[in-house]
Each structure stands twice: as C-alpha cells, then as structure tokens.
Amino acid sequence: MAKDSWARMSVDGEVGRLATVERPPWSPWGREYGNTPDRFIWGTRPSDLARDAAELTGHRARVLDLGCGEGRDSVFLAEQGHEVVGVDVALDGLRKALHLAEDRGVRVRWVCAALPDLPARGPFDLVYSCGSIHYVARGDRGALFARLRGLTRRGGHHAHVVFTERRIYREKSEVVHYFSPDELRDAYRGWIILRHEEGLIPCAQDGVRHVHSVETILAQRP
C-alpha cells in the first residue's frame, strides 16, 4: 500500500491540515509532479474544455475543478474572474498550481483530497473535470455524480472529459476505470445536454506516441 499525503490548503498556500492516508496507487501523476518541480508536464495553457466551459458561465461564477493537477485550468478560470476551488490528491501538483496562480496574480482555493472524497461545499455554477473521474472506481461513481449534481445551482453547468474503454492504453502503470459506452451520458439523464461527443486525443507522456479514446459532455442542470 502506498501512502499519499493530503492537506487542505488555503488560497495563500498555508497548510491548514495535514494527514497521511493509505491507499493503493491509482494515478502516477502525483509522482511525476514531484519528479518535475521545475516543469509543468501538462503545460500552463488551458485545455480546450476549460475554454469551452468558461463560455458557459456568467460573471463571478463559483467553479469546482476536480483533479486540477498542476492548476492550468483552475488558474485560467480564475483569470476569467471566477471563484475557483481546485481539488487534487497530489500535493506536489498543488504546489505547482499555487506558484502558477501567484505568477498570474489570481487566487484559487486549493484542496488536497482524493476522489470520490469531496470536502468542497456548494453550490457551484460550474463543476469541471479534465481527465480525472476515470480514476474513480465505477462502483463509486454513481454516488460521486449524485453528490456533484447536488452541489450545482439550478441552471449551472457540468463539463467533463473522461477516458473510455474503446481504446485502452495504460501509462506508467496507472489504474484507470475506463468509462463504458453511454455511462457518462446516463449520469446526466434529466439534464440538458449541450454537447456530447467521443474522440481520440494524442499523448506521449510515457515517451511512446499513442492515443486515448475520450468522451466529452457539457450539461446544464434544469
């Protein structure tokens, strides 16, 4: 069993609580963040999904970024004037995110916690994740989605991209719980589906060029 450190960090980076929990390794990226203190492995420009999601929100929205990693999307959304909470299990990633926010002159509340644990309090106008929910076990995802829907204001939005089982490629011994066909869409039955699509994204983080099959959804709570 590997040990992951976690903490709740205030917007100024002060560690308010620190504990150690034991859990099996699931994502290699926390280790990679620690091995690359002087480099952002995902870059600092926002993802396309973050840009699309930003267009959905009004002024001064409350945003929850799940699996925020090194903070590129959280910081971008904060730059748009939103109040952002960024959640990730990797403390080294959050340290990078904190520095990025400071360099950009924005404030983000960073919370270190493992999904599906979710210490954040709603309501939120946007719940967002880019490549993180597929690390949550399928048996736990129903409860997670229910919690996320409950944290969302009426008229608020969700935006997610997840890995699907159409193409399976495991990087750095990661444990991915790939989404099955229609699983993501089914999680939003009764919501207004603004966009739902499947595709392939290129990657080479392990030194080998490959692709991941992904599913993207943008949905609005009625």
N, C-alpha and C positions, 0 to 999 in steps of 0.2 A: 504494500500500500504506500502510495506517495503522499507526502504531506504538502498541502497548499496553504500559504499564509493568506489571510484576508483581513481587511480593515475597512472601516467606514471613514472616508476622508472628507473633510470639509472643503469648501471652494478654494481656500487658501493653501490646501495641501496638508494641513495638520492632521495627523492620525489621531482620531478620536477614540478608536477601539481597535485592539489587535488580538487575534486569537489564532490558533492553529487547528485545522481540521484534517482528518484523514479521509481520503477518497481515492479511488483508482484513477490513474491518468486517463484523460479523455481528449484533451486538446494539447498539441505540442507547442502552441504559440506562446504560452507564458514562458516556457523555457527559451524560446527563440528571442523574445523581447529582452530577457536577461542577458542573452549572449550578444546582443547588438545594441549596447547602450548609446552608441553614437550614430545610429542609423534607424530610420523608420522603415521597417520592412514592407509596409503597405503604402509608403509614401505619405505625404501630407495633404495632397489634394483630395477633395471629397469624392465619394463614389457617385456614379450616375444616379443610383437610387436616392441618395441624400439630396441631390439637386431636384429630382422629381418630387420627393416628399416635401421639400421646402416650398414648392409652388402650391401645395395644398393648404398650407397653414396660414392663418391670419397673423396680424401683428401681435408680438409678445405672447406667442403660444408656449404652453408647457410641453416639453418633449422628454420622452424616456427612450434612451438609446441602449439597447440590450446587446451585450458583447461588444462594447465600444472599442476594445483593443487599445491601440496607441492614440485614439482620440480624434482621428482626422474628420469623421463625420460629426461628432459631437461639437467640435470646435467650429466647423463650418456652420452648423445650425445656430450656435451661439452668436456667430458673426452676423447672422440674419436678424438678430435682435430677440431670439427666443431664450426662454429659461430652460436650461437643459440639465438633465440628470443622466450621467453616463455610468453604466454598470458593467463591470468585468471581473472575472476571477483572478486575473493576473495583475499582481501589484506592480511588477516591473513595467507592464504596459501602461498602467495608470500613471506611473511616474513620468513616463514619456508624454502622456496626454496632458498632464499638468504643465510640463515645460512648454508644450506646444501652445496651450491656452495662454500662458503667460507671454509668450513671444507674440501672439496675435492680439493681446490686450483684451481678452474676454474671460468671463468667469463661468465655470461649469462646476456643478456639484458631482464629484466623483465618488462612487460607491463600489467597494470591492466585495463581491459576493458571487457565488456560483449559482447559475440557473439550475433548477427552477426556483431556488430561494429568491425572494424578491422583497427586500426591505423597503423599497420605494413606496410612497403614498401618493395617491391620485387626488383629484382627477387630472388626466393629461389630455391635451389636444392632439398629440401625435405619439404613437408607440411605434418604435422603429427597430429593425434589426437587419444587419447585412452579413449573412453567413455565420450565424451563431446558434439559432434554435435547433439546427440539426445535430448539435452535440447533446441535446436533452433527450433522454430515453423516450421512446414512443409512448410507453405506458404512463409517463409523467406529463406528456404534452397537452393532453386534454385539460387537465387541471390548470396548467400554465396559461393556455389560451383563455380559459374561463376567467382566470384572475386578471389577465390583461384586458379583456373586454370590459370587466367590471371597473377597471381603473380609468376608463376612457369616457370623456364627456359625450353627451349626445351631439351628433354632428362631427365628432372627432374622427381621426383617421388612424389607420394602421398601415405600415409599409414594411414588407419582409421579402428577403430573398433567401432561399434555402437550397441545399444540395438534394437531388433526387436520386433514386436508385436506377435510373435509366443508364447512367454511366457511373461506374464505381472505380475510384482511384484513391487509394489511401496514402496520404503524405505523412512521412515521419512517424509512422506507427500510430496515427491518430485513430480514435474511436468515433466514427460518425454513424448516427442513427438516421440513415437516409429516409427522406420522405417518400411515401408510396404515391402512385398516381391519385390525384384529386384529394389527397389528405389535407393539403393546405387550404384549398378552396372549401372543403367541407367544414373546416374550422370557422368559416365566416358565413355559414348559412343564416339567412335573415338580415345580413348586412348588404349594403350597396357595393357591388364590386365595380370599381372604377377601372381596374386593369388587372388582367390575369394572363400570364404567358409563360412559356417554357423556352429554354435555350441552352446554349453551351458557352462557357467562359474559359479562356485560355489561362494557364497557370504554369509556373516553373519554379516555385519556391523551394522545391527539393533538388533543383538542378536538372530535372528532366521535364521537357515540354510535354504537357498533357492538357486535357480539358475536363471540366466538371459540368455535369448536367444540372441545371438550376431551374427553379420555379420562382416567379415573382408575383406578388399580389399587392395591390393598393386597394384598400377597402374603407368605407365610411360607416360609422355607426348611425343607424336611422334615428 
